Amino acid sequence: MVLDIIAAAVLISFGVFAIIFSVDSGADDPKLLFILFIGAVFIFAGGWIIISKITWEFIIRKIAGLLLGALGIFLVVGFPDVAPDYQRAAMSKTGVFFGLIFLIIGIYLLLF
C-alpha cells in the first residue's frame, strides 16, 4: 500500500509540474495542449490510485481532525481577543478550555 501511495504522489507531482512548466513556456508552443493533457491524465491517475487504496473512513477521519484542530486553534488563539464589551471575561476562559479539547481531539484524529 505504501508503494502505491508513493507512485500516486509521483504521478500527481509530475502532472502538476508538467502543467506549471508548460504554462510558463508560452501559449504559442505547439506541444502545449498535449503536455497539458498528459499532465491532467497523470493527476487523474494519481488521484484515482489514492482514492482506490485509501478507505473513506480514513479520509473522513483526517478531514474531521483538520476541522477540529482548526476550530481548536481558533478558540485558543482568536476567541479571547474578542472585545471585552462583547463578552464576559469568563467566556474567554471557557473558549480556551473548549479550544484545547477540540485541538487535542483534532490532533489525535490526524495522527492516529
C-alpha positions as CSV (number, residue, x, y, z in Angstrom):
1,M,0.0,0.0,0.0
2,V,2.9,2.4,0.8
3,L,4.4,1.9,-2.7
4,D,1.1,2.6,-4.3
5,I,0.8,5.9,-2.4
6,I,4.3,6.8,-3.3
7,A,3.6,6.0,-7.0
8,A,0.4,8.1,-6.8
9,A,2.3,11.0,-5.3
10,V,5.0,10.8,-8.0
11,L,2.2,10.8,-10.7
12,I,0.4,13.8,-9.2
13,S,3.6,15.8,-8.7
14,F,4.8,15.0,-12.3
15,G,1.4,16.1,-13.6
16,V,1.4,19.4,-11.6
17,F,5.0,20.2,-12.7
18,A,4.2,19.4,-16.3
19,I,1.2,21.8,-16.2
20,I,3.2,24.5,-14.4
21,F,6.2,24.3,-16.7
22,S,4.1,24.1,-19.9
23,V,2.1,27.2,-18.9
24,D,5.4,29.1,-18.3
25,S,6.7,28.2,-21.8
26,G,4.1,30.3,-23.5
27,A,0.9,30.0,-25.5
28,D,2.5,29.8,-28.9
29,D,4.1,26.4,-28.2
30,P,2.5,23.7,-30.5
31,K,3.0,21.0,-27.9
32,L,1.3,22.9,-25.1
33,L,-2.1,21.3,-25.4
34,F,-0.5,17.8,-25.5
35,I,1.6,18.4,-22.4
36,L,-1.5,19.9,-20.5
37,F,-3.5,16.8,-21.4
38,I,-0.7,14.5,-20.3
39,G,-0.4,16.4,-17.0
40,A,-4.1,16.2,-16.4
41,V,-4.1,12.5,-17.1
42,F,-1.2,11.9,-14.6
43,I,-3.0,13.9,-11.9
44,F,-6.2,12.0,-12.5
45,A,-4.4,8.6,-12.4
46,G,-2.5,9.5,-9.2
47,G,-5.8,10.7,-7.6
48,W,-7.5,7.5,-8.7
49,I,-4.8,5.4,-7.1
50,I,-5.0,7.3,-3.8
51,I,-8.8,7.2,-3.7
52,S,-9.0,3.5,-4.6
53,K,-6.4,2.5,-2.0
54,I,-7.5,4.6,1.0
55,T,-10.8,3.9,2.7
56,W,-13.4,6.7,3.0
57,E,-13.4,6.3,6.8
58,F,-9.7,7.2,6.8
59,I,-10.3,10.3,4.7
60,I,-13.3,11.5,6.7
61,R,-11.4,11.0,9.9
62,K,-8.5,13.1,8.7
63,I,-10.8,15.8,7.4
64,A,-12.6,15.9,10.8
65,G,-9.2,16.1,12.5
66,L,-8.2,19.1,10.4
67,L,-11.5,20.8,11.1
68,L,-11.5,20.2,14.8
69,G,-7.8,21.2,15.0
70,A,-8.6,24.5,13.2
71,L,-11.6,25.2,15.4
72,G,-9.4,24.4,18.5
73,I,-6.6,26.8,17.3
74,F,-9.2,29.5,16.7
75,L,-10.8,29.1,20.1
76,V,-7.4,29.1,21.9
77,V,-5.8,31.9,20.0
78,G,-8.5,34.0,18.4
79,F,-11.5,33.8,20.6
80,P,-10.0,35.5,23.7
81,D,-9.2,38.6,21.6
82,V,-12.9,39.5,21.2
83,A,-13.7,42.9,22.6
84,P,-14.4,42.8,26.4
85,D,-17.7,44.7,25.9
86,Y,-18.9,41.9,23.7
87,Q,-18.5,39.0,26.2
88,R,-17.5,38.5,29.8
89,A,-14.0,37.5,30.8
90,A,-15.1,34.1,31.9
91,M,-16.3,33.3,28.4
92,S,-12.8,33.7,27.0
93,K,-11.6,31.1,29.6
94,T,-14.4,28.8,28.6
95,G,-13.5,29.3,24.9
96,V,-9.8,28.4,25.6
97,F,-10.9,25.3,27.6
98,F,-13.1,24.0,24.8
99,G,-10.5,25.0,22.2
100,L,-7.9,22.9,23.9
101,I,-10.4,20.0,24.0
102,F,-11.1,20.3,20.2
103,L,-7.4,20.8,19.5
104,I,-6.4,17.6,21.3
105,I,-9.2,15.6,19.6
106,G,-8.2,17.0,16.2
107,I,-4.5,16.2,16.7
108,Y,-5.5,12.7,17.8
109,L,-7.7,12.1,14.7
110,L,-4.9,13.5,12.4
111,L,-2.1,11.3,13.9
112,F,-3.9,8.0,14.6
